[in-house]
């Protein structure tokens, strides 16, 4: 009988120990599904809790293990978010940067060539006329010629075809590249129109319809007429 009591008490102890372990395990599983926030007691070092990397002072709400780069960004007091808003840094932007950031569709801090913006604004809306090269009216190649002379201090030939022939053909468009078109029929190869590439698929040119303006290379009118881009060597 005494031996039976001993076996009974041993079995009862095992049951209590198992229940306590099960409760601890359940509690651990439940806590792993919520956001983790824990102050480090190891001198500011990153700790690992249930496969979640945590930087002191930050909160991780994902069940996935965060990368070291993301936790550094979350925990850094000096890190500042970067905006992609076209009006980023508006307090330090000029009127021309604000105006053309909206037209071109880029943040103002991407428009750093103020001489280019000044020149575009000077000619903005000037009427188109074949052979013209004055402030009263001008054609497309006269406009690119003037733009290159006054902004980039380079001399371009007079006609669009000559400008095409004088430039090195490129595919990775950059600001100041010349963009060429054939506007007299669908399949012609001769160059009849030219503009200057800006950013975000936009180019400035003297158009027959609206004078000096900014258009998009993906526009349904210009896209099929595009014949390539050129850059001065």
Backbone bond lengths (Angstrom), bond angles and torsions (degrees), N, CA, C in turn:
res aa  C-N    CA-C-N  psi(-1)  N-CA   C-N-CA  omega(-1)  CA-C   N-CA-C  phi
1 X - - - 1.479 - - 1.515 110.94 -
2 X 1.349 117.93 -42.41 1.456 122.32 179.94 1.526 110.42 -62.17
3 X 1.326 115.62 -39.24 1.469 120.56 178.56 1.513 111.14 -65.06
4 X 1.326 117.31 -35.76 1.473 121.27 179.45 1.515 110.61 -66.12
5 X 1.362 117.01 -40.48 1.471 119.66 177.65 1.524 111.67 -61.93
6 X 1.309 115.34 -40.75 1.482 118.96 -179.94 1.526 110.36 -61.51
7 X 1.327 116.76 -45.09 1.482 120.95 179.46 1.520 110.16 -63.15
8 X 1.347 116.52 -39.45 1.468 120.41 179.82 1.522 111.27 -61.63
9 X 1.365 116.94 -46.74 1.474 120.55 -179.22 1.518 112.02 -65.71
10 X 1.325 117.21 -36.06 1.486 120.14 176.62 1.521 110.52 -63.47
11 X 1.326 116.48 -44.93 1.470 120.83 179.15 1.506 112.11 -62.91
12 X 1.360 116.49 -40.83 1.461 120.90 179.50 1.529 111.02 -63.09
13 X 1.340 117.85 -38.17 1.467 122.51 178.80 1.519 110.75 -64.70
14 X 1.313 116.59 -40.70 1.478 120.79 178.44 1.514 110.74 -62.47
15 X 1.337 118.09 -42.22 1.470 122.10 179.81 1.501 110.85 -61.59
16 X 1.384 116.69 -47.17 1.467 119.98 -179.54 1.514 111.49 -62.57
17 X 1.324 116.71 -40.61 1.472 120.59 179.14 1.519 110.85 -63.53
18 X 1.334 117.92 -41.71 1.469 122.41 179.78 1.516 110.78 -64.43
19 X 1.344 117.31 -41.95 1.468 120.41 -179.67 1.518 110.62 -63.83
20 X 1.358 116.04 -42.06 1.465 119.32 -179.32 1.537 110.40 -64.81
21 X 1.325 117.77 -39.60 1.471 121.42 178.47 1.509 111.05 -66.07
22 X 1.347 114.99 -39.81 1.461 118.35 179.69 1.516 111.77 -64.28
23 X 1.375 116.15 -40.57 1.468 119.04 178.40 1.519 110.83 -63.63
24 X 1.338 117.89 -40.21 1.457 121.21 179.36 1.523 110.82 -64.43
25 X 1.345 115.85 -42.05 1.461 120.09 178.87 1.506 111.55 -64.89
26 X 1.341 118.15 -41.33 1.460 121.72 178.77 1.510 110.67 -63.97
27 X 1.339 115.55 -42.75 1.463 119.48 179.28 1.505 110.44 -61.96
28 X 1.330 116.94 -40.31 1.471 121.26 179.78 1.516 111.11 -64.06
29 X 1.336 116.67 -42.66 1.465 120.24 179.75 1.512 111.29 -64.01
30 X 1.349 117.25 -40.29 1.457 120.35 -179.01 1.513 111.13 -67.31
31 X 1.310 117.04 -40.08 1.461 120.35 -177.53 1.514 112.31 -70.11
32 X 1.351 117.28 -25.74 1.457 119.16 -176.78 1.502 112.79 -71.68
33 X 1.360 117.78 -13.94 1.458 120.58 -177.85 1.507 113.39 -92.33
34 X 1.341 117.45 -1.83 1.460 119.56 179.97 1.501 109.65 -111.61
35 X 1.347 115.16 172.56 1.456 119.75 -179.57 1.516 109.59 -63.37
36 X 1.345 116.87 143.80 1.450 122.21 -176.64 1.506 108.67 -111.39
37 X 1.324 116.03 128.80 1.451 120.29 177.38 1.519 107.64 -140.43
38 X 1.319 116.71 115.97 1.446 118.96 -175.16 1.511 109.06 -144.27
39 X 1.322 116.94 131.97 1.458 121.51 176.81 1.526 108.63 -76.15
40 X 1.308 115.94 135.85 1.461 120.50 -179.90 1.514 110.90 -76.39
41 X 1.303 116.56 138.62 1.457 122.03 174.88 1.530 111.01 -110.76
42 X 1.325 115.14 15.10 1.461 119.77 -175.77 1.509 110.98 -117.57
43 X 1.335 117.55 36.07 1.448 120.29 175.22 1.512 114.11 75.03
44 X 1.356 120.01 30.94 1.455 122.19 175.47 1.516 113.71 87.41
45 X 1.333 118.44 7.26 1.461 120.07 -179.43 1.510 110.75 -79.03
46 X 1.344 115.95 153.71 1.456 121.63 177.56 1.521 109.87 -68.70
47 X 1.328 116.63 137.44 1.456 122.29 178.81 1.516 109.59 -112.94
48 X 1.307 116.76 158.81 1.451 122.55 179.51 1.521 108.60 -120.10
49 X 1.324 115.32 122.21 1.457 121.00 179.95 1.515 108.97 -126.48
50 X 1.304 116.88 117.24 1.470 121.33 177.12 1.530 110.87 51.33
51 X 1.336 117.23 45.62 1.464 122.55 178.72 1.512 113.65 66.22
52 X 1.332 116.96 20.41 1.467 121.26 176.44 1.517 107.73 -116.36
53 X 1.326 115.86 121.61 1.457 120.50 -179.65 1.516 108.82 -84.07
54 X 1.310 116.90 125.60 1.456 121.42 -173.60 1.507 110.00 -126.69
55 X 1.311 117.01 130.98 1.453 122.07 173.02 1.520 108.32 -96.48
56 X 1.304 118.27 134.62 1.466 120.23 -179.71 1.515 111.62 -54.54
57 X 1.326 115.35 132.84 1.452 120.24 178.63 1.512 113.26 92.57
58 X 1.350 118.49 -4.91 1.457 120.68 -179.57 1.517 109.72 -114.32
59 X 1.338 116.03 165.27 1.456 121.89 179.21 1.503 108.42 -122.84
60 X 1.306 117.73 128.85 1.455 122.66 178.59 1.509 107.91 -111.23
61 X 1.306 117.74 121.50 1.459 121.41 -177.71 1.516 112.01 -105.30
62 X 1.326 117.76 -3.87 1.457 120.85 -179.18 1.515 110.91 -89.54
63 X 1.312 116.88 147.19 1.446 121.20 174.32 1.515 111.14 -79.55
64 X 1.347 117.36 -14.84 1.441 121.31 178.25 1.512 110.01 -79.88
65 X 1.320 116.97 151.14 1.455 120.79 176.55 1.508 109.09 -71.13
66 X 1.327 117.65 124.06 1.446 121.09 -178.75 1.507 109.81 -78.07
67 X 1.335 116.94 150.65 1.444 121.56 -179.86 1.509 110.21 -76.94
68 X 1.324 116.01 161.42 1.453 119.99 -179.89 1.509 111.17 -64.97
69 X 1.357 117.08 -33.53 1.465 119.84 179.64 1.517 111.07 -64.85
70 X 1.355 116.10 -44.08 1.455 118.55 -177.20 1.509 111.58 -68.48
71 X 1.353 117.94 -36.18 1.453 119.04 -179.85 1.511 111.11 -71.80
72 X 1.333 117.32 -32.27 1.454 119.30 176.40 1.519 110.30 -64.55
73 X 1.316 116.32 -40.75 1.463 119.73 179.78 1.519 111.75 -66.28
74 X 1.347 115.67 -39.11 1.453 119.08 -179.25 1.511 111.40 -68.26
75 X 1.348 117.64 -36.60 1.440 120.85 -173.68 1.510 114.57 -89.90
76 X 1.340 118.22 -10.22 1.457 120.65 -176.05 1.510 111.28 -80.53
77 X 1.317 116.18 130.47 1.459 120.05 178.53 1.522 111.47 -77.99
78 X 1.358 116.13 -21.03 1.463 119.52 -176.05 1.516 113.30 -92.14
79 X 1.356 117.78 -10.52 1.453 119.42 -178.38 1.512 110.37 -73.09
80 X 1.340 115.80 137.24 1.459 121.68 -179.13 1.522 109.49 -123.97
81 X 1.333 118.96 136.04 1.459 120.79 179.28 1.517 111.22 -66.80
82 X 1.345 116.43 142.42 1.451 122.21 178.11 1.519 108.91 -100.82
83 X 1.309 116.23 129.41 1.456 121.17 -177.00 1.519 110.55 -93.18
84 X 1.347 116.09 145.70 1.454 121.34 172.92 1.522 110.78 -105.76
85 X 1.316 116.79 10.65 1.454 121.77 178.21 1.528 109.80 -64.53
86 X 1.357 119.18 134.86 1.466 121.24 178.12 1.520 113.91 -57.29
87 X 1.345 117.11 -18.85 1.462 119.78 -179.74 1.528 111.94 -104.06
88 X 1.352 115.69 27.25 1.458 121.02 178.64 1.527 109.98 -61.09
89 X 1.319 117.17 135.23 1.467 123.12 -179.26 1.527 112.12 62.05
90 X 1.302 118.78 39.24 1.461 122.25 -176.34 1.522 112.50 -64.77
91 X 1.309 116.84 -24.70 1.460 118.95 -178.34 1.516 111.69 -64.48
92 X 1.352 116.39 -30.73 1.456 120.59 -179.57 1.521 112.52 -102.10
93 X 1.328 117.66 4.76 1.464 120.81 -175.99 1.520 111.08 -88.84
94 X 1.323 114.72 149.45 1.453 120.24 175.96 1.531 109.48 -85.52
95 X 1.326 114.79 170.05 1.462 119.64 177.76 1.526 110.93 -60.56
96 X 1.346 117.25 -41.48 1.462 120.55 -178.47 1.524 111.09 -65.93
97 X 1.336 117.28 -38.10 1.463 119.65 177.19 1.524 111.06 -63.66
98 X 1.318 116.54 -41.82 1.460 119.88 178.83 1.527 110.99 -65.27
99 X 1.324 115.73 -44.76 1.466 120.63 -178.31 1.519 111.62 -60.68
100 X 1.349 116.23 -50.10 1.459 119.02 -173.58 1.523 112.95 -83.89
101 X 1.328 117.96 -16.55 1.463 118.60 172.34 1.521 110.26 -66.40
102 X 1.328 116.24 -34.51 1.466 120.64 177.38 1.527 110.78 -72.11
103 X 1.326 116.72 -43.28 1.473 121.11 -177.87 1.530 111.39 -68.01
104 X 1.345 115.76 -43.52 1.463 120.20 -176.76 1.523 111.14 -83.91
105 X 1.341 116.63 -28.14 1.456 120.39 178.56 1.513 113.49 84.70
106 X 1.334 117.44 38.42 1.468 121.96 177.52 1.524 108.61 -131.69
107 X 1.346 117.74 158.90 1.468 120.04 176.20 1.523 111.04 -62.51
108 X 1.318 116.73 151.30 1.463 120.39 -176.97 1.524 111.77 -61.95
109 X 1.341 117.87 -29.22 1.458 118.95 -177.85 1.524 112.23 -74.01
110 X 1.338 117.84 -4.91 1.457 121.30 174.46 1.527 111.71 -89.66
111 X 1.312 116.84 -10.20 1.465 121.43 -178.54 1.519 108.56 -102.73
112 X 1.326 115.59 84.06 1.458 121.04 -174.47 1.526 113.58 -101.49
113 X 1.325 117.69 -14.42 1.460 120.67 -178.47 1.526 109.26 -87.43
114 X 1.323 115.34 86.81 1.457 119.69 -175.74 1.529 111.73 -69.19
115 X 1.333 118.01 -29.54 1.467 120.29 176.72 1.526 110.75 -62.81
116 X 1.331 115.77 -39.50 1.463 120.27 178.07 1.520 110.72 -65.41
117 X 1.333 117.19 -45.71 1.460 120.72 179.74 1.526 110.83 -63.23
118 X 1.320 116.99 -40.48 1.472 120.65 178.05 1.523 111.21 -60.87
119 X 1.331 115.83 -43.37 1.467 120.09 -177.24 1.531 110.91 -68.88
120 X 1.333 116.48 -42.14 1.466 119.69 177.28 1.519 109.78 -60.59
121 X 1.321 116.55 -45.00 1.459 120.31 -177.88 1.523 111.80 -66.30
122 X 1.318 116.12 -33.79 1.466 121.01 178.59 1.522 111.35 -61.97
123 X 1.343 116.48 -39.75 1.461 121.59 -177.20 1.530 113.48 -96.66
124 X 1.311 116.99 -2.39 1.471 121.33 -174.03 1.528 111.26 -55.09
125 X 1.328 116.12 124.90 1.457 121.52 177.52 1.514 115.21 83.04
126 X 1.333 118.11 -1.80 1.469 120.23 178.28 1.519 109.76 -60.49
127 X 1.299 117.61 134.88 1.461 122.36 -175.36 1.530 111.93 -66.67
128 X 1.319 113.44 152.94 1.463 120.88 176.91 1.528 109.18 -90.78
129 X 1.326 116.35 138.99 1.458 122.04 168.30 1.523 108.88 -151.83
130 X 1.297 116.94 135.41 1.459 122.74 -177.67 1.519 110.01 -60.72
131 X 1.332 116.28 125.68 1.460 121.26 177.84 1.518 113.98 84.15
132 X 1.324 118.23 -5.97 1.458 120.91 -177.65 1.519 112.91 -78.28
133 X 1.316 116.31 151.51 1.464 120.86 179.75 1.532 111.32 -150.38
134 X 1.328 116.09 29.63 1.459 120.60 -178.90 1.524 110.17 -118.73
135 X 1.334 115.51 176.58 1.457 120.38 179.38 1.527 112.22 -71.88
136 X 1.293 117.11 -12.08 1.472 120.88 176.77 1.523 111.44 -80.91
137 X 1.321 116.65 -39.90 1.465 121.65 176.71 1.527 109.03 -167.28
138 X 1.317 115.93 152.80 1.468 120.67 179.02 1.520 109.90 -158.32
139 X 1.343 115.69 162.64 1.462 118.48 177.90 1.528 109.98 -101.32
140 X 1.327 116.04 179.92 1.460 120.69 -170.04 1.526 112.81 -64.34
141 X 1.316 117.68 -45.46 1.466 119.88 -177.03 1.520 111.98 -72.55
142 X 1.329 117.98 -29.62 1.460 120.52 174.54 1.527 109.81 -65.82
143 X 1.334 116.82 -38.81 1.454 120.35 179.84 1.530 111.03 -65.35
144 X 1.348 117.54 -46.75 1.466 119.55 178.98 1.526 110.69 -64.83
145 X 1.307 116.91 -35.85 1.469 120.93 178.31 1.529 110.87 -62.93
146 X 1.319 116.30 -45.25 1.473 121.18 179.05 1.528 110.64 -66.32
147 X 1.335 116.77 -41.60 1.465 121.34 -179.12 1.530 110.46 -61.93
148 X 1.324 116.06 -44.69 1.462 119.96 179.51 1.521 111.82 -66.96
149 X 1.295 116.37 -36.59 1.473 120.20 -179.57 1.528 111.35 -68.58
150 X 1.312 117.42 -46.02 1.466 121.03 -172.08 1.528 113.54 -86.86
151 X 1.340 117.83 -26.89 1.469 120.54 -177.71 1.525 111.57 -100.39
152 X 1.343 116.65 -46.37 1.460 120.76 -173.34 1.530 113.11 -104.46
153 X 1.322 117.08 -4.49 1.470 123.01 177.59 1.530 112.09 56.45
154 X 1.319 114.26 41.83 1.464 121.93 175.98 1.525 109.22 -124.12
155 X 1.304 114.95 149.38 1.462 120.42 179.80 1.518 110.31 -100.27
156 X 1.307 116.19 126.00 1.457 122.59 176.26 1.526 110.32 -107.22
157 X 1.336 117.25 149.95 1.467 119.46 170.70 1.519 110.69 -61.73
158 X 1.307 117.90 170.89 1.466 121.71 -171.43 1.518 113.76 -79.38
159 X 1.310 119.88 -41.47 1.465 120.13 -172.63 1.526 112.00 -97.68
160 X 1.336 115.93 161.61 1.463 121.24 179.96 1.526 111.37 -63.06
161 X 1.335 117.08 -40.50 1.456 120.21 179.35 1.521 111.02 -65.28
162 X 1.311 117.84 -40.16 1.463 121.31 178.32 1.529 111.23 -66.87
163 X 1.298 116.95 -37.14 1.464 120.00 177.04 1.527 110.84 -66.30
164 X 1.318 116.94 -37.75 1.459 122.08 175.66 1.524 110.31 -62.05
165 X 1.319 116.94 -45.38 1.462 121.32 -177.91 1.532 112.04 -67.35
166 X 1.326 116.99 -29.39 1.468 121.04 -175.68 1.525 113.26 -85.83
167 X 1.323 118.30 -8.88 1.463 121.33 -175.00 1.521 112.09 -104.79
168 X 1.319 115.13 155.46 1.462 122.16 176.94 1.519 108.48 -88.68
169 X 1.331 116.89 128.39 1.453 121.26 -174.16 1.526 110.98 -72.92
170 X 1.318 116.50 134.33 1.463 122.35 -178.13 1.527 109.71 -135.17
171 X 1.342 115.30 159.72 1.468 121.45 176.51 1.524 111.99 -116.30
172 X 1.321 116.84 -28.12 1.464 120.92 178.76 1.523 109.13 -87.58
173 X 1.297 115.76 86.49 1.462 121.46 -172.04 1.524 112.40 -62.27
174 X 1.323 115.13 135.71 1.449 122.91 175.46 1.521 109.62 -129.22
175 X 1.327 114.81 159.79 1.459 119.21 177.52 1.524 110.32 -56.02
176 X 1.329 116.51 134.36 1.473 126.96 -179.21 1.519 113.53 92.63
177 X 1.353 118.81 -9.52 1.461 119.65 175.79 1.528 109.98 -65.30
178 X 1.317 115.36 148.39 1.460 120.80 175.59 1.521 109.25 -86.97
179 X 1.320 116.63 138.92 1.463 121.71 176.47 1.529 108.42 -117.07
180 X 1.345 115.49 134.22 1.461 121.25 -170.58 1.528 111.40 -118.70
181 X 1.316 114.83 146.59 1.466 121.80 -176.75 1.523 110.78 -138.25
182 X 1.346 112.97 155.75 1.467 120.24 167.88 1.523 106.94 -115.45
183 X 1.316 115.89 113.53 1.468 120.30 -173.46 1.526 113.28 -107.05
184 X 1.331 117.06 6.18 1.481 120.27 -178.33 1.519 110.12 -111.94
185 X 1.312 116.65 72.75 1.457 120.01 -178.56 1.509 111.31 107.02
186 X 1.334 116.28 163.21 1.454 121.59 -172.91 1.528 113.47 -79.20
187 X 1.311 117.94 -38.02 1.457 120.04 -168.58 1.524 113.72 -111.32
188 X 1.297 118.24 8.41 1.455 120.09 -179.72 1.522 112.41 -69.99
189 X 1.309 116.34 150.84 1.457 121.73 -179.26 1.520 112.25 -107.49
190 X 1.294 117.92 -13.83 1.457 119.60 -179.93 1.529 109.93 -68.30
191 X 1.329 116.40 151.61 1.462 121.86 -178.18 1.520 109.27 -95.00
192 X 1.325 115.45 119.91 1.459 120.25 -177.88 1.529 113.13 -118.95
193 X 1.337 116.74 -5.00 1.462 119.27 -179.12 1.520 109.41 -150.08
194 X 1.349 116.76 147.64 1.456 121.26 -177.98 1.524 109.92 -145.64
195 X 1.328 116.07 149.02 1.457 122.50 175.51 1.516 109.78 -145.35
196 X 1.310 117.12 -179.17 1.469 122.98 179.35 1.523 108.52 -115.98
197 X 1.336 115.74 126.48 1.458 121.16 -178.93 1.521 110.25 -72.56
198 X 1.344 115.93 141.86 1.457 122.19 178.69 1.529 109.17 -111.10
199 X 1.306 117.58 -94.84 1.465 123.67 176.85 1.524 107.99 -150.93
200 X 1.334 115.29 166.00 1.464 120.74 171.12 1.529 112.36 55.54
201 X 1.335 116.88 40.54 1.471 123.85 179.34 1.526 113.91 67.98
202 X 1.310 117.41 10.20 1.473 120.95 -178.63 1.525 110.64 -97.53
203 X 1.334 115.78 146.43 1.461 121.56 175.56 1.523 109.20 -139.51
204 X 1.322 115.65 151.22 1.457 121.77 178.64 1.518 108.19 -104.65
205 X 1.326 116.50 140.65 1.463 120.21 -175.93 1.524 109.37 -162.92
206 X 1.322 114.69 168.16 1.460 121.17 173.79 1.527 107.25 -99.77
207 X 1.322 115.87 104.56 1.465 121.40 -175.95 1.514 110.69 -95.09
208 X 1.324 115.87 147.25 1.471 120.54 179.99 1.522 110.77 -64.06
209 X 1.333 117.44 -28.23 1.462 120.72 -175.52 1.521 113.35 -82.84
210 X 1.333 117.42 -40.03 1.465 118.85 -173.08 1.507 115.29 -131.63
211 X 1.329 117.86 11.00 1.456 120.03 -178.40 1.525 111.25 73.26
212 X 1.329 116.87 -152.00 1.462 121.07 -177.92 1.533 108.60 -70.52
213 X 1.324 115.11 122.98 1.452 121.39 -174.03 1.521 109.51 -157.66
214 X 1.329 116.06 175.45 1.460 121.92 175.98 1.520 108.67 -114.79
215 X 1.335 115.86 131.52 1.466 121.74 -179.40 1.518 109.76 -127.37
216 X 1.332 115.13 173.21 1.465 121.92 -177.77 1.521 109.64 -111.37
217 X 1.336 116.46 133.46 1.464 120.74 179.08 1.521 112.45 -61.60
218 X 1.331 117.24 -25.46 1.460 121.05 -179.11 1.523 113.05 -87.30
219 X 1.316 116.34 0.98 1.460 119.77 177.73 1.528 109.69 -59.96
220 X 1.322 115.87 142.50 1.467 119.86 -175.43 1.523 113.03 -62.75
221 X 1.313 117.20 -20.59 1.467 119.68 175.66 1.520 111.11 -81.34
222 X 1.343 117.90 -44.88 1.455 121.33 -172.76 1.524 113.60 -84.20
223 X 1.299 119.09 -31.15 1.462 121.19 -175.22 1.533 113.41 -56.64
224 X 1.329 120.08 -49.23 1.466 118.71 -179.35 1.534 113.75 -72.53
225 X 1.297 116.87 -13.30 1.466 121.05 -178.71 1.522 113.05 -95.81
226 X 1.329 116.49 -8.58 1.462 121.64 -177.91 1.520 110.49 -67.93
227 X 1.331 116.67 132.39 1.462 121.93 -177.65 1.530 113.14 -119.95
228 X 1.304 117.87 1.01 1.459 119.36 175.50 1.514 111.99 133.58
229 X 1.333 114.34 174.54 1.460 121.85 -179.36 1.510 109.66 -124.28
230 X 1.337 115.87 151.50 1.450 120.70 -179.79 1.510 112.03 -134.51
231 X 1.336 115.39 153.55 1.461 122.00 179.71 1.518 108.76 -134.45
232 X 1.317 116.19 137.31 1.455 118.90 177.90 1.522 110.20 -71.20
233 X 1.315 117.32 137.50 1.470 122.29 -178.58 1.524 110.40 -70.30
